[in-house]
């Protein structure tokens, strides 16, 4: 789960629109892109948005960390990555990267 996905989940759980969630701190357009993983949000703004609604910041990050631990990549995926890296198969690594982005698997940093 990304920060954007966690924000969206929290917003929906509390019955807020994107406009209500931002409280005028950022544009709805920017915030929508954060929820959809297109833009990143800086820590100060994230804390401001959470604080605006009196959401527990520690609870937010605890849930986020717990979700990340649960979504570990599969052994098959790791094997494919290692094999492609050893063969220096950039096209396969690009395909795997797209799968990770589209499938919600934790992204991995692999030096080439």
Buried (B, 14 or more C-beta within 10 A) or exposed (E): BBBBBBBBBBBEEEEBEBEBBBEEEBEBEBBBBBBEEEBEBEEEBBBBBBEBEEBEEEEBBEBBEEBEEEEEBEEEBEEBBEEBBEEEBEEBBEEBBEBBEEEEBBEEEEEE
